[in-house]
Amino acid sequence: MLFKKPNPYYDPAKIHHTPTGFCNPEPFIIKQRDVFRWNWERLSQRLPRPPQQGYTEFARTWYQQPDFTLTNNRLWWISHATILLRLQECFIITDPVFSQRVSPVSFAGPKRRTQPAATITELPHVDVIALSHNHYDHLDKASIRQLAQRFPAITAVVPLGLKHKVRNLGVQNVIELDWWESVIIKDIQFHAVPAQHWSQRGIFDRNQSLWCGWIIQAKTSYTYFSGDTGFNEPMFQQIAERYPRIDMAAIQLGAYAPRWIMQNQHIDPYQAVMIFKILQCRQAIGMHWGAFELADEPIDEPPQLLAEACAQQHVPADRFESIKMGDSRLISA
């Protein structure tokens, strides 16, 4: 309990609430000795290894110029977990990260290997930011400040505990939600759904803010954004029961190796396909890979494993795709 603040949102009737923060329905602990072991192993084994054709060719292969003039409900993959959605003339951006490092400091930490498909100044008018949690590769202060400066009327939807932080970054309209809560913005419904993960920005704030995925409901479609999550079949079954129709999904693929330390917090491509099937998605794209080396797999491995997983689980390759950064997909009802 040392250095733990009381949870102002605490509801003892909710299993993911604790007196000092939040937890997963099936809690897990990341032990410091395991983090030291992992860092030593990746250092001694020189992991992650570069992509097969090198970083320059990888970046060239997995990039295309985005076309934001395309009409109808649509998803663009910008980079990492940054997705741009156009739904009913409303533009929504998820976990906007445009910085060169995802770290408390600008001179150290995971550095960007591929550039975002567009800069903030090149984006169309963005109406809503949807944040999944506060890790540095999902909540990037510089990017949020720039978005708030360019779009003063922008609204942010965030999990519990992040309203004050995001308002301090210049976003005046911030709405906090707990799991299973919803809000309507510009005729779009934002539903915060569970994810199996954790939160932390500093030394003493672990799990003091919540984490989530998002179901974004337009008049004719449902889009799922996974954020970061480990695999928890009962949790995904719950989401499927409440939202039996998912027309488009953006599901995490990367940062899964080694499984002994990543399995509780990040899914691998095989589990991503399992989630695709549990949620009965009509279509999905893989995200959270190709930009930053956050774990031990090479950054070109996730799309290879996704293709293998789809074949093994009898999912047509054109239904769950690895697309280029800057590419887009129509969201059809």
C-alpha positions in Angstrom: 0.0 0.0 0.0 3.0 2.3 0.2 2.6 5.3 -2.1 -0.8 4.1 -3.3 -3.5 6.7 -3.6 -7.1 5.9 -2.9 -9.1 5.2 -6.0 -11.7 8.0 -6.4 -13.8 5.8 -8.7 -13.8 2.7 -6.5 -17.0 0.7 -6.7 -16.7 -2.5 -4.6 -19.4 -4.1 -6.7 -17.1 -4.1 -9.8 -14.4 -6.9 -9.9 -12.0 -4.7 -11.9 -12.0 -2.0 -9.2 -9.7 -2.0 -6.2 -9.5 0.6 -3.3 -6.2 1.9 -4.9 -6.8 1.4 -8.6 -7.9 -1.2 -11.1 -7.2 -4.8 -11.9 -8.0 -7.5 -14.4 -10.8 -10.0 -13.7 -8.0 -12.6 -13.7 -5.2 -10.6 -12.2 -1.6 -11.1 -13.1 1.6 -9.6 -11.7 4.7 -8.6 -13.7 7.6 -9.3 -11.3 10.6 -7.0 -11.4 12.9 -10.0 -11.5 11.2 -11.2 -14.7 11.7 -7.8 -16.3 15.4 -7.9 -15.4 15.6 -11.5 -16.8 13.9 -10.4 -20.0 16.1 -7.4 -20.5 19.3 -9.4 -19.9 18.2 -12.2 -22.4 17.3 -9.7 -25.1 20.6 -7.9 -24.6 22.7 -11.0 -24.5 20.9 -12.5 -27.6 20.8 -9.2 -29.4 17.1 -9.2 -29.8 15.0 -8.2 -31.6 16.7 -9.1 -34.9 16.3 -6.8 -37.9 13.6 -7.5 -40.5 14.8 -9.9 -43.2 15.3 -7.3 -45.9 16.5 -4.5 -43.5 14.7 -1.6 -42.0 14.8 0.7 -45.0 13.2 -1.9 -47.3 10.7 -2.9 -44.7 9.6 0.7 -44.3 9.3 1.1 -48.1 7.3 -2.2 -48.4 4.8 -1.4 -45.7 4.0 2.2 -46.6 1.7 3.9 -49.0 0.4 7.4 -49.4 -2.9 7.7 -47.7 -5.9 9.1 -49.6 -8.2 10.9 -47.1 -10.6 12.0 -49.9 -12.1 8.5 -50.1 -15.7 8.4 -49.1 -18.0 6.3 -47.0 -17.3 4.7 -43.6 -13.6 3.8 -43.7 -10.6 2.9 -41.6 -7.0 4.0 -42.3 -4.0 2.5 -40.5 -1.6 5.4 -39.8 1.0 3.6 -37.6 1.2 1.3 -34.6 -2.2 1.6 -32.8 -3.0 4.9 -34.5 -6.1 4.3 -36.6 -8.1 7.0 -38.4 -11.8 6.2 -38.7 -14.4 8.1 -40.9 -17.9 7.3 -39.7 -20.9 9.3 -40.8 -18.6 12.3 -41.6 -17.1 12.1 -38.1 -13.3 11.5 -38.0 -12.0 9.5 -35.0 -8.3 8.8 -34.2 -7.3 6.1 -31.8 -4.2 6.2 -29.6 -2.4 9.0 -31.6 1.3 8.6 -31.5 3.4 10.6 -34.0 6.6 11.0 -31.9 9.9 9.4 -32.7 10.2 7.6 -29.4 7.7 6.1 -27.0 9.4 6.9 -23.7 9.4 9.4 -20.8 12.4 11.1 -22.5 13.2 12.0 -26.1 16.7 10.6 -26.1 16.1 7.0 -25.0 13.5 4.3 -25.1 12.0 2.5 -28.1 12.5 4.5 -31.3 10.4 4.6 -34.4 11.5 2.3 -37.2 8.8 3.4 -39.7 7.2 6.8 -40.0 3.5 7.5 -39.6 1.6 7.4 -42.9 0.6 11.1 -42.3 1.6 13.9 -40.0 -0.9 15.7 -37.8 -0.9 18.7 -40.2 -1.8 16.3 -43.0 -4.8 14.8 -41.3 -8.4 15.7 -42.2 -10.4 17.5 -39.5 -10.4 15.2 -36.4 -13.4 15.2 -34.2 -12.7 12.6 -31.5 -9.6 11.0 -29.9 -10.2 7.6 -28.4 -7.5 6.5 -25.9 -7.2 2.9 -24.7 -4.7 3.4 -21.8 -1.7 5.5 -20.6 1.4 3.6 -21.8 3.8 5.8 -23.8 3.1 4.0 -27.1 -0.6 4.8 -26.8 -0.8 8.1 -24.9 1.7 10.4 -26.4 1.6 13.9 -24.8 3.2 15.7 -27.7 0.8 14.3 -30.2 -2.3 15.1 -28.1 -1.1 18.6 -27.6 -0.6 19.1 -31.3 -4.1 17.6 -32.1 -5.6 19.9 -29.4 -3.9 22.9 -30.9 -5.0 22.1 -34.5 -8.5 21.1 -33.6 -9.6 23.2 -30.6 -13.1 21.6 -30.5 -11.8 18.0 -30.4 -13.3 15.6 -27.8 -11.4 12.8 -26.1 -13.0 9.6 -24.8 -10.7 8.0 -22.2 -10.9 5.2 -19.6 -11.3 6.2 -15.9 -8.4 8.1 -14.4 -7.1 9.9 -17.6 -9.4 12.9 -17.8 -7.2 15.3 -15.8 -4.1 14.3 -17.7 -5.6 14.8 -21.1 -7.2 18.1 -20.2 -3.8 19.3 -19.1 -2.6 18.5 -22.6 -5.0 21.1 -24.0 -8.1 19.0 -24.8 -11.1 20.8 -23.3 -13.7 18.2 -23.9 -12.8 14.9 -22.2 -15.2 12.2 -21.3 -14.2 9.3 -18.9 -15.8 5.9 -19.1 -15.7 2.7 -17.1 -16.0 -0.7 -18.8 -19.4 -1.2 -20.3 -20.2 2.5 -20.2 -21.1 4.5 -23.3 -21.4 8.0 -24.7 -22.7 9.6 -27.9 -20.6 12.1 -29.7 -21.8 13.5 -33.1 -24.3 10.6 -33.4 -21.5 8.0 -32.9 -21.7 5.8 -29.8 -18.5 5.0 -28.0 -18.6 1.9 -25.8 -15.7 1.2 -23.5 -15.1 -2.6 -23.3 -12.8 -4.7 -21.2 -9.2 -5.5 -22.1 -6.6 -7.5 -20.2 -3.7 -5.2 -19.6 -2.4 -2.7 -17.1 -1.4 1.0 -16.8 1.6 3.0 -15.6 3.4 6.3 -16.5 5.7 6.8 -13.5 7.2 4.9 -10.6 4.2 4.9 -8.2 1.1 5.0 -10.4 0.7 1.4 -11.6 -2.9 0.6 -12.4 -4.2 3.8 -11.0 -6.0 4.5 -14.3 -8.0 2.1 -16.3 -7.4 0.5 -19.7 -10.0 -0.6 -22.3 -10.9 -1.4 -25.8 -13.5 0.4 -27.8 -16.7 -0.6 -29.8 -17.5 2.4 -32.0 -21.1 2.3 -33.2 -22.3 4.2 -36.2 -25.9 4.0 -37.6 -25.0 1.1 -39.9 -21.8 -0.5 -38.5 -19.8 -1.5 -35.4 -16.0 -1.1 -35.3 -13.9 -2.8 -32.6 -10.5 -1.3 -31.5 -8.7 -3.7 -29.2 -6.1 -1.4 -27.7 -3.5 -3.6 -25.9 -4.8 -6.9 -24.4 -3.9 -10.3 -23.4 -6.1 -13.3 -24.3 -9.0 -14.0 -21.9 -11.7 -16.1 -23.6 -14.5 -15.4 -21.1 -13.8 -11.6 -21.4 -14.1 -11.8 -25.2 -17.2 -14.0 -25.0 -18.8 -11.2 -22.8 -18.0 -8.6 -25.4 -19.4 -10.9 -28.2 -22.6 -11.4 -26.2 -23.2 -7.6 -25.8 -22.1 -6.7 -29.3 -22.9 -9.7 -31.6 -22.1 -7.8 -34.7 -18.6 -6.5 -35.5 -18.2 -5.1 -39.1 -14.6 -4.0 -38.8 -11.9 -4.7 -36.2 -8.4 -3.3 -35.6 -6.7 -6.0 -33.5 -3.3 -6.0 -31.9 -0.7 -8.2 -33.5 2.8 -7.3 -32.2 4.8 -7.1 -29.0 4.2 -10.8 -28.1 7.7 -12.3 -27.6 8.8 -14.0 -25.4 5.5 -15.5 -24.5 6.6 -16.3 -20.9 6.5 -12.6 -20.0 4.2 -11.1 -22.7 1.4 -13.7 -22.7 -0.8 -12.0 -20.0 -0.6 -8.5 -21.5 -0.3 -8.9 -25.3 -1.9 -11.4 -27.7 0.1 -13.1 -30.5 -1.2 -13.4 -34.1 -2.7 -16.8 -33.4 -4.7 -15.4 -30.5 -5.7 -12.4 -32.6 -7.4 -14.7 -35.0 -9.1 -16.5 -32.1 -10.5 -13.1 -31.0 -11.6 -12.4 -34.6 -13.6 -15.6 -34.5 -15.0 -15.2 -31.0 -16.3 -11.7 -31.9 -17.5 -13.0 -35.3 -15.9 -10.1 -37.1 -16.8 -9.6 -40.7 -13.4 -8.0 -41.4 -10.3 -7.0 -39.5 -6.8 -5.5 -39.9 -3.8 -6.1 -37.7 -2.2 -3.2 -35.9 0.4 -2.6 -33.1 3.3 -3.8 -35.2 5.9 -2.5 -37.6 6.6 0.9 -36.0 8.4 0.2 -32.7 10.4 -2.8 -31.4 8.6 -3.2 -28.1 9.3 -6.9 -27.6 11.6 -9.6 -29.1 10.0 -10.6 -32.4 11.4 -9.0 -35.6 9.0 -6.3 -36.8 8.3 -8.2 -40.0 7.2 -11.4 -38.3 3.6 -10.5 -37.2 2.1 -10.4 -40.8 3.8 -13.8 -41.5 2.3 -15.4 -38.4 -1.1 -13.8 -39.1 -1.3 -15.4 -42.5 -0.3 -18.8 -41.0 -2.8 -18.4 -38.2 -5.6 -17.5 -40.6 -4.8 -20.6 -42.7 -4.7 -22.8 -39.6 -8.0 -21.5 -38.3 -9.8 -21.4 -41.7 -10.2 -17.7 -41.8 -10.0 -16.3 -45.4 -6.9 -14.2 -45.8 -8.9 -11.2 -47.2 -11.0 -11.1 -44.1 -8.2 -10.5 -41.6 -5.4 -8.6 -43.3 -2.0 -7.1 -42.8 -2.3 -3.8 -44.7 0.3 -1.1 -45.4 0.5 2.0 -43.2 -1.5 4.5 -45.1 -3.8 1.9 -46.7 -7.5 1.9 -45.9 -10.5 -0.4 -45.8 -14.1 0.3 -46.4 -16.3 -0.4 -43.3 -19.5 -1.9 -44.8 -22.6 -2.9 -43.0 
